């Protein structure tokens, strides 16, 4: 599964107009890939380049890829009407020079002038040598920008173009993409705490063998990411893949159902709890220390081993939250079994999906709500998992609003 492709094709950036400012850092060639991802998301991209950036990349290349004239100098009133018609401003890479200019109100070229004239959200992506980044002047300028509402994406640590190693590396495209979606989205969950469980659990038979399932945790990750985009304080507790899991999510990696149970309890209370993890229903009654030797089983048990299983703790039933959401994966009697589960575990919303949907990005879903004791079921039809995540966010907001 190309998880980032799934994010891009269902992006909030679809139909948006984005100004992509490119400055003269060695990482400016990576802006091409960023621009391509914006386009795949359905956004219209207007590239603006500084003179120094043109020494690394020719405007003709960006014009061919974007299908639009690249702005490199003042021409008419483009420094006013272009930013006034945009939905988002992104500067990637952003050098120490451009950061200093914007922070101090200097507008001496087309890019800085457009930034000053802009009234839309702006995402700034610093990329430079670690010493330049850590210089007190640069740090003070970044602080100024953040205080004024600019989103400054933290650069990463790694091998730099100068041959040195340290912080200042151009961030992953996936990370920048999140902050761009975040920038254009109202923070309706500001101040709300959300806990999301995701992925499988591993119930160990001995120190090397375990009972589990092939859940990736993608559904839970999408739910957690969606709440974070809308401003929630999100804790993702997962036994599956972490995907990008950057600084916008607090992530706890767990293995067993007991680990997940304890981690959930540790992070309570929460306003919203979403139990999307594929938690094992059973675990070995006794875990054997070390590794079970096949030869010993053959000698003592005739080649057979009897494994005694016991029920695992019910995580979602143990949680008390303002809004509690669960999932129900069923082979048959989908709606009936989901409603029974909802009543037993006191769940506000349950998403029911058939067994054939397991590990697929799209499926047929049924949404079931408990509104003050009245049960309502709605067939959602074929939906992408990110669409389901958005529905969960929307329903959660409506429930919280009804409590205020």
Long-range contacts (C-beta under 8 A, 24 or more apart in sequence): 1-216, 1-218, 1-361, 3-218, 3-221, 3-241, 3-243, 4-173, 4-174, 4-177, 4-244, 6-218, 6-361, 6-384, 6-385, 6-386, 7-174, 7-177, 7-225, 7-386, 8-37, 8-40, 8-41, 8-177, 9-40, 9-41, 10-384, 10-386, 10-387, 11-41, 11-42, 11-43, 11-177, 11-181, 12-181, 12-184, 12-185, 12-229, 13-38, 13-41, 13-42, 13-43, 13-88, 13-180, 13-181, 13-184, 14-41, 14-42, 14-43, 15-42, 15-43, 16-42, 16-43, 16-44, 16-87, 16-88, 16-184, 17-43, 17-44, 17-46, 17-85, 17-86, 17-87, 17-88, 18-43, 18-44, 18-45, 18-46, 18-86, 18-87, 18-88, 18-89, 18-90, 18-180, 19-45, 19-46, 19-48, 19-82, 19-83, 19-86, 19-88, 19-89, 19-90, 19-114, 19-118, 20-45, 20-46, 20-47, 20-48, 20-90, 20-91, 20-92, 21-48, 21-49, 21-50, 21-89, 21-90, 21-91, 21-92, 21-94, 21-98, 21-111, 21-114, 21-115, 22-47, 22-48, 22-49, 22-50, 22-53, 22-57, 22-62, 22-91, 22-92, 22-93, 23-49, 23-50, 23-52, 23-53, 23-91, 23-93, 23-94, 23-95, 23-97, 23-98, 23-111, 24-50, 24-51, 24-52, 24-53, 24-54, 24-55, 24-56, 24-95, 24-97, 25-56, 25-93, 25-94, 25-95, 25-127, 25-128, 25-170, 26-56, 26-161, 27-93, 27-127, 27-161, 27-169, 27-170, 28-53, 28-56, 28-57, 28-93, 29-56, 29-57, 30-92, 30-93, 30-170, 30-173, 31-57, 31-92, 31-93, 32-57, 32-61, 32-62, 32-65, 33-173, 34-90, 34-92, 34-173, 34-176, 34-177, 35-62, 35-65, 35-66, 36-65, 37-173, 37-177, 38-180, 39-66, 44-68, 46-71, 46-82, 46-86, 47-71, 48-72, 48-82, 48-110, 48-111, 48-114, 49-111, 50-98, 50-109, 50-111, 51-109, 52-95, 52-97, 71-110, 71-114, 72-110, 73-109, 73-110, 74-110, 74-113, 78-110, 78-114, 79-110, 79-113, 79-114, 79-117, 80-117, 82-114, 83-114, 83-115, 83-117, 83-118, 83-119, 83-120, 84-117, 84-118, 84-119, 86-118, 86-120, 87-120, 87-184, 88-120, 88-121, 88-122, 88-123, 88-180, 88-183, 88-184, 89-114, 89-115, 89-118, 89-120, 89-121, 89-122, 89-123, 90-122, 90-123, 90-124, 90-125, 90-176, 90-180, 91-115, 91-122, 91-123, 91-124, 91-125, 92-123, 92-124, 92-125, 92-127, 92-170, 92-176, 93-125, 93-126, 93-127, 93-128, 93-170, 94-124, 94-125, 94-126, 94-127, 95-126, 95-127, 95-128, 96-126, 96-128, 96-132, 96-133, 96-135, 96-137, 96-138, 96-141, 99-124, 99-126, 99-138, 99-141, 99-142, 99-145, 100-137, 100-138, 100-141, 102-141, 102-145, 102-150, 103-140, 103-141, 103-142, 103-144, 103-145, 104-141, 104-144, 121-149, 121-151, 121-183, 121-184, 122-150, 122-151, 122-183, 123-150, 123-151, 123-153, 123-176, 123-179, 123-180, 123-183, 124-150, 124-151, 124-152, 124-153, 125-152, 125-153, 125-155, 125-170, 125-171, 125-176, 126-152, 126-153, 126-155, 126-168, 127-155, 127-168, 127-169, 127-170, 127-171, 128-155, 128-168, 129-160, 129-162, 129-164, 129-166, 129-168, 130-160, 130-164, 130-165, 130-166, 130-167, 130-168, 131-166, 132-168, 133-167, 133-168, 134-167, 151-179, 151-182, 151-183, 153-179, 154-247, 172-244, 172-246, 174-244, 174-246, 175-244, 175-246, 178-225, 178-228, 178-229, 178-244, 178-246, 178-248, 179-248, 181-229, 182-228, 182-229, 182-248, 185-229, 185-230, 185-231, 186-230, 186-231, 187-230, 187-231, 188-230, 188-231, 188-397, 189-227, 189-230, 189-231, 189-232, 189-393, 189-397, 190-231, 190-232, 191-233, 192-231, 192-232, 192-233, 192-271, 192-272, 192-400, 193-232, 193-233, 193-235, 193-269, 193-270, 193-271, 193-272, 194-224, 194-227, 194-232, 194-233, 194-234, 194-235, 194-270, 194-271, 194-272, 194-273, 194-274, 195-234, 195-235, 195-237, 195-264, 195-267, 195-268, 195-270, 195-272, 195-273, 195-274, 195-319, 195-321, 196-220, 196-223, 196-224, 196-227, 196-234, 196-235, 196-236, 196-237, 196-273, 196-274, 196-276, 197-237, 197-238, 197-260, 197-264, 197-274, 197-275, 197-276, 197-277, 197-279, 197-315, 198-223, 198-224, 198-236, 198-237, 198-238, 198-239, 198-240, 198-276, 198-277, 199-238, 199-239, 199-240, 199-241, 199-277, 199-278, 200-239, 200-240, 200-277, 200-278, 200-279, 200-280, 201-239, 201-254, 201-255, 201-256, 201-257, 201-259, 201-260, 201-277, 201-278, 201-279, 201-280, 201-312, 202-239, 202-255, 202-256, 202-280, 203-256, 203-257, 203-280, 203-282, 203-283, 203-284, 203-312, 204-255, 204-256, 204-284, 204-287, 205-284, 205-287, 205-288, 205-292, 205-307, 206-287, 206-288, 206-289, 206-290, 206-291, 206-292, 207-288, 207-289, 207-290, 207-291, 208-291, 209-291, 209-292, 211-280, 211-282, 211-283, 211-284, 212-280, 213-278, 213-280, 214-358, 214-359, 215-240, 215-277, 215-278, 215-358, 215-359, 216-240, 216-241, 216-359, 217-241, 217-242, 217-243, 217-277, 218-243, 218-361, 218-385, 219-276, 219-327, 219-385, 219-388, 219-389, 220-274, 220-276, 220-277, 221-245, 222-385, 222-386, 222-388, 222-389, 223-274, 223-276, 223-389, 223-392, 223-393, 224-249, 224-274, 225-249, 225-389, 226-386, 226-389, 226-390, 226-392, 226-393, 227-272, 227-393, 227-396, 230-393, 230-397, 232-272, 235-267, 235-270, 237-263, 237-264, 237-267, 237-277, 238-277, 239-277, 256-283, 257-283, 257-312, 257-313, 257-315, 258-283, 258-312, 258-313, 260-315, 261-312, 261-313, 261-315, 261-318, 264-315, 264-318, 264-319, 265-318, 268-319, 268-320, 268-321, 269-320, 269-321, 270-319, 270-321, 271-321, 271-322, 271-323, 271-400, 272-321, 272-322, 272-323, 272-324, 272-325, 272-396, 272-400, 273-316, 273-319, 273-321, 273-323, 273-324, 273-325, 274-325, 274-326, 274-392, 275-315, 275-316, 275-319, 275-324, 275-325, 275-326, 275-327, 276-326, 276-327, 277-315, 278-329, 279-312, 279-315, 280-312, 281-311, 281-312, 282-309, 282-310, 282-311, 282-312, 283-309, 283-310, 283-312, 284-308, 284-309, 284-310, 285-309, 285-310, 314-345, 316-345, 316-347, 317-344, 317-345, 317-346, 322-399, 322-400, 322-403, 323-348, 323-349, 323-396, 323-399, 323-400, 324-348, 324-349, 325-349, 325-350, 325-351, 325-392, 325-395, 325-396, 326-350, 326-351, 327-351, 327-352, 327-353, 328-352, 328-353, 329-353, 329-354, 329-355, 329-357, 329-358, 330-354, 330-355, 331-355, 334-366, 335-366, 335-368, 335-377, 338-366, 338-368, 339-368, 339-375, 339-377, 342-368, 342-370, 342-375, 343-370, 348-399, 349-392, 349-395, 349-396, 349-399, 351-388, 351-392, 361-385, 367-391, 367-395, 369-395
